[in-house]
Amino acid sequence: QQLGMVSYCWHNSQRSFLQGEVPRLVGSRGADPRRIRHALDMAGVPCWLDVQRLGYDGADGIFDGINEGLTNAQFVVVCVSDEYAASDNCRMEVRHAVKTLRRPVVVAVVGGTGKSQWQTSEVGLLLSGFPVVDFRDVEDEDAVADPGGGEAETKAEVEGARGFASKISQVL
């Protein structure tokens, strides 16, 4: 049963980069939106993620699938960055979540430094007033096990996942 949805830009996902889905990674491994979703799942807060529901080649029906994910979500974690704000698809997704569906949002900052461009963009305007959690300071060793990477979850990784989830749940 899905409780939330994670909205993000693939350029901010290490997993997306390693699988060749994007030409470059912007951000840290620890702030990977796919890891944040994994951490929430591990903490008992299941969230919808495009690549899990649509597959990695989800070109056919991707917007219908994303709409379904947003419609069924009780809240949305928007993993924001300058790359997110520059993406037409990401802007459309956050616009639909906030303006049309009026979903509660938690802003998870996963990219940029200091005053980022996203803050003065349409995305920043749409997300103003929503609670913000900054994941840019999460180091690799604090990150949870790579979802689908075949790594065993250690006690430290499980505790790290709970820490990620508690950052999100504190602001819901």
N, C-alpha and C positions, 0 to 999 in steps of 0.2 A: 504494500500500500504506500503510495507516494504521499509525502507531506509537503515537500518543497520542490523547487526547481533551481538549478544552478545555470545562470546565464553568463557566458564568458566568450572571449575571443581566443581562437585556437593559437594565435601567436604568443599567448601567455601560458601555454601548456607545454611543459617539457615532453610529456608523453606524445603530444601531437607532433612536436619537432622530431623526436626520435623515430617516429613511424613514417616520417617523410611527408606529413600532411601539410606542413608549412616550411618555408625555406630557412627561417631563423626563429630563435627563441628570444623573447623579450621578457625578462623577469627572472625570478629565482625558482629553483626546483621546489623549494619549500612553500612557495606561494602558488604552486600549480593549481588552478581551479579544479582539475580532475582529482587531485589529492584532497582538496577541501571537501568535495562531494564524498569521497571515500571516507574521510574522517567523520563526516556527519552520519553516513550509513553505519559505520562502526559504533557510533554513539547512540544508535537507535532512532535516528532522524533520517529516514529514507528520502532521497531526492532524485528527481528526474534529471538525466543528463543525455544530451543529444546522441552521443556516440553509442550509448548503451541501448537506446530505444530505436534509433534510426539506422545504426550501423555506420561504419566509417565512410561509406560512399553514399550517404543519405540524400543524394541530389533529388531523387524522385520523391515528391511529397514531403520535403523537409519542412516547409512552412506549415503544412497541415499538422505534422507531427509536433512541431514547436508550439503551435497554437493549442494542441491537445495537452501538452505538458504544462503550459501556462494556465490553461483553464482548470486543470485538475489540481493545481498547486494551491496550498493554503498560504504560502509565502514564496518569495523569490530571493535568492542570493545572487546579487549582481556583482560579478567579479570585474571590477572596473579598472581601466587603464587608458592611456592615450590611444592605444591600438583599438580598444573596445569602442571608444568615442568616434574613431575614424571609420569604423565599419558600418556600412549601410544596413546590413542584416542585424547587427547588434543594436543599432539605434531603433530599428523597427521593433525588435523584440522588447526592449525596455519601454518604448512608447506604448506598446500594446499592453504590457503588464501594468504600467502605472496609470495611464489615461483611460484605457478601455475597460480593463478587468479590475482596476483599482486594488491590486494585490499589495499587501504589506511587503516591504523590501528591506533587506539588510544589504548595505553596501560593503563589499569586501574589496579593499584596495589591493591590487596585485601587481601593479606596475607604475612606473614613473618615480620621480624624486621630488621632494619639496612640493611646490605649487605646480601641479601637473596641468597639462592642457585640457584634460577631460573636465576639470572643475569649472572651466569657463565655456564649456560647450553645451549643446542641447542636452547631452546626457547629464552633465552637472546640474543643469536647471531642473530636469525631471527628477533627479535624485536628492535635491536639496530638501532638508528636513527629515530625511530617513537616517536611521542610525548607521554609523560607519565603524567598521573594524579594519584596522590596518594590518595586512599580512606581509607587507614588504620586508619586515624585519625578521621573518621566520627563516632561519638558516636551514641548510640541507639536512643537518643532523636532527633537527626538530621535526622534520617532515614525516608523515606517516608512510607506511609501506606503499610501494608503487602498485596501484591497482592493475591487475592483469599482468604484472611483471614477474609473477612466479616466486616472489620473495616471501619467506615465512614471516609472519607478524610476531615480533618480539614483545615482551612486556612493555618495553620503552616505547615501541611504536603504538601500541594500544593506548598507553597513557598520553602520548602525543596527539592521537586522534581525539581522545576525550578533551584535551586542552583546546584543540581547534573547535570542536563542537561547542564547548562551553563559551568560547568567544562569540559564536553566533547566537546561541540560545540566550545569553545574557541580554541581548538587545531585541529579542523577539517579544 
